[in-house]
Amino acid sequence: METIEHIISPEWLNDHLLDDDLVILEVGQKKDKVGLDIDMRCSISGSIKINLTSDFGDPNGRFPNTFPTENQFESTCNRLGISNESKVVIIDRLGIYTSPRIWFLFKAMGHENVAVLDGGLPAWINEGFEVVDLPNVLIEKVKYSARLDTQLVKGIEEITENIKSGNSVLIDARSSDRYFSLVPEPRPEIRSGNIPNSINIPFKSLLNDYKYKSVQELCLIFDEHSLGDKPLIFTCGSGVTACIIMLATELVNSNDKSIYDGSWTEWASIMKK
């Protein structure tokens, strides 16, 4: 079985559109989160529209975008026709925003053959590849088996312990304004601030518009923070943009990596100043 890279190009996807084991998932937000001003109602042929919250979140979770249970994840994959042997490619209508979160969910559930389309749908369109108004997708239900790697998902107890031990580097993907409490949090009920002993690498600093910066540029950014060989834990507002940085580090270093799923929303809700 062919193994695909973490990030693929529009050219690669165009060359593999007819692969029998390819599943294309299209994810998008209702609101523009990354500064793009593109109204795109078209899609890549064969793509399946998904919703992060309803398809790949735990509806019973206390906080936004809570990690799904194995059964919830399996149920979604079964419904979408995704098997354990599928090559899963995630395209994002905003370029790079929600797609790394979906990539992370598949990785954490034991699915290795998953990739993000660099630049998402905007990059595909800008390269001149074909789009359709209504993708014609015939979905056959299958049986998917998920195996959660609990080492990839951290809870608040582990974050609290790491503040004391410093065994891992906690990286906050929010903007510097939010990290340093210069602006209010988007969720009015959540106080401003940051988790003690965390460092700030805004996710937008890793992007050129809607695509990832080059590997060389990413190396320079991470080198500035002297990450060394410590395990990396990524956090943000609710566990979505943290995955943007996690995916970027997959391109440049071999450190152990995980996501603090509750992120600042959980920390600010539970921990007092």
HELIX and SHEET records of a PDB file:
HELIX    1   1 PRO A   10  ASP A   15  1                                   6    
HELIX    2   2 LEU A   52  PHE A   56  1                                   5    
HELIX    3   3 GLU A   70  LEU A   80  1                                  11    
HELIX    4   4 SER A   99  ALA A  108  1                                  10    
HELIX    5   5 GLY A  120  ASN A  126  1                                   7    
HELIX    6   6 THR A  150  LEU A  152  5                                   3    
HELIX    7   7 ILE A  156  SER A  165  1                                  10    
HELIX    8   8 SER A  176  TYR A  179  1                                   4    
HELIX    9   9 PHE A  203  LEU A  206  5                                   4    
HELIX   10  10 VAL A  215  ASP A  223  1                                   9    
HELIX   11  11 ALA A  242  GLU A  250  1                                   9    
HELIX   12  12 SER A  263  ILE A  270  1                                   8    
SHEET    1   A 5 ILE A   7  ILE A   8  0                                        
SHEET    2   A 5 VAL A 114  LEU A 117  1                                        
SHEET    3   A 5 LYS A  87  ASP A  92  1                                        
SHEET    4   A 5 LEU A  22  VAL A  27  1                                        
SHEET    5   A 5 SER A  47  ILE A  50  1                                        
SHEET    1   B 5 VAL A 153  LYS A 154  0                                        
SHEET    2   B 5 LYS A 257  TYR A 260  1                                        
SHEET    3   B 5 LEU A 232  THR A 235  1                                        
SHEET    4   B 5 VAL A 169  ASP A 172  1                                        
SHEET    5   B 5 ILE A 199  ASN A 200  1                                        
SHEET    1   C 2 LEU A 207  ASN A 208  0                                        
SHEET    2   C 2 LYS A 211  TYR A 212 -1                                        
END                                                                             
